[in-house]
Amino acid sequence: MSLRDIISNTTSTLSKNPNAAKATFDASHALVGVTEVSVRVGSGHKFTIDEPEVLGGQNHGANPVEHALAALGSCQAITYRIWATKLGIQINKVEVSVEGDIDLRGFFGVDENVRPGFNAIRIQVRLSGPETQDRYAKLTAAVNAHCPVLDLFANQVPIEHHLISDVQLQ
């Protein structure tokens, strides 16, 4: 089945049954080293996240903020493919680079007025293909309106945080 067919069938199904659109993704994490984290996601994939040595880790994997940027860039690339297909816009190549600025004083609590996360993110997308600049601009607008990970960065998401502690009193 072609991507166009998958998109068409999925769009039709979700239009007829909005409850079918609701999905939950999950990930489980275990701290297995000083800063090394073993991650298993719901689809069964496993990977390691760690900090570089300069931040106390062993550099056994990309760090969390690098994974966040990787998720953003990957989601952009995928969303370009999906929306190019939906809009009938031909793309031969999509390359995305993402960089983010962070002030580590926030993470380490050196200055409580400095946020611990990114204070700026820059996305650069290089498209190649036979379309006009206007068609690619229309595609970019659709991508930025529908990219799930870009939405995570751009909009506040309600978060529930629960602590389960196995405190043993003596």
N, C-alpha and C positions, 0 to 999 in steps of 0.2 A: 504494500500500500504506500502511495506517495505521501510526502509531507502535506501537500495540498489537500489530499483526501482525508488525512488524519485531522487537519485543522478544520475542514468542512464538517466532518462527522462529529467532532468534539463540539464545535460551535453550535451545531444543530441540537445535539443532545443537551447541552447546557442551557440553551434557550428554552427548550421544552420542559426541562427539569432542573431548576436552579439549585435544588438540594444536592444534586449530583456534583455540583461544583465545589462543595465544601470538602477541604482536605486538611489533614494534620500531618505535619512532618515532625520528626523527632531526632534527637541526638543524645547519646549518653557519654559522659566523660568521667575519667578516673585519673587523678593525679598519681603518676607512677614514678616520678623522679622529682628532683628539686623544683623544676618548672615544666617538666615533660608531662604531657597529657595524652592519654590514649582515648581516641574518639571512635565511636561506632554510631553510624547513622541508621535510620530506619530501613533503608534499602539494603543494609548489610555491609556496606563499605566501611573499612577501618582505615584510620590514618593517625599520624602523630603530630601534635603541635608542641612546640617548645620555643623557648626564648634563646636568643644568641648568648654567647658566653659573656659579653659585656653587660647583659642584664641578668646574669646568674644562671643561665641555662647551659645546655650542652649542644644546642643548635641541631637537635635531631629532627627538626622539621621547621617549617615556616611558623612564624609566631601568629598569635590571634589577629593582629591588625593586618598582617599580610594576607591571611585567609579572608578577612573582610574585603580587602581590595580585590583579591582574586575572585571572590563571589560576585562582587559588583561588575568587574570586567567580563566575567564569563556570562553572567545574566544579560548584560548588554549585548554581547555577541549573539547569544541564542535568541534574544528578543528581536534583534535585527533580522535574523533568518526567518523567524515566525512571521513578523509583520511585513517583510518584503514579500513573502509568499502570499499572505492575506491580501496585500495591496497590488499584487501583480508587478512588483518592481524587481528587476533583475539586478542581483549583486554577484560579482565573481569572487570577491574577496572582502572579508571583514577583519580588521585588526584593531584591537582596543588596547590602549594603555591607560593605566590608572595610577595616580600617585596621590598621597595624602600627607598632610603636615600635622604633626602631633608634637605637643610640648610635654615632655616627660615629667615636668614638675607637677602636673596634675595627677599622674599615675602614682608618683612617689609621695604625694602629699606635701611637697615642698611649699607650694602656694595654693591655698584652698580657693583662690579666685581664678585659677587656671583649670579649664575643663580637662578631664582625663582622656577624652577621645579626640578625634580629628577636629581641627579647627578650619581646615580647608581640604577639599578634594577636587582634583582635576581629572577629567576624562577626555581622552583624545581618541576619536574614532576615524579610521582611514577606510573608506569604501572604494572599491573599484568595480567598474562595470559600464555598461553602455547608456545608462540613464542620465538625464540632465541634473544639474545642481538643484533645481527646484524639486524634482522628484525625490532626490535624496534628502532634501530638507524636510519634505512631507514625511518621509520614512522616519527620520530622526525625531520629529515631533511625536509620531505614533509610538516609537520605541520609548521615549522618555515619559510618555503618559501611561505606559503599560508595563514597564520593567519592574518586577516585584522587588528586587534587591535595591534598585534606585529608590523605590518608594520607602524601603526601610530606612535609608539614609536621610531622605528628605522630609519624612513625616514621623511624628512621635507615635509609637505603638504602645498600647496598654500592656503592662508587664505585671504578672503576679509572681512574687518571689516568696518561696516557703522554705524555712529552715527546719530540717529534721535532725536533731542532735542526739547522739548516743552518749550523753553525759553520764559518767559513772561517779556517783558521790562516794566519798570515803568516810 
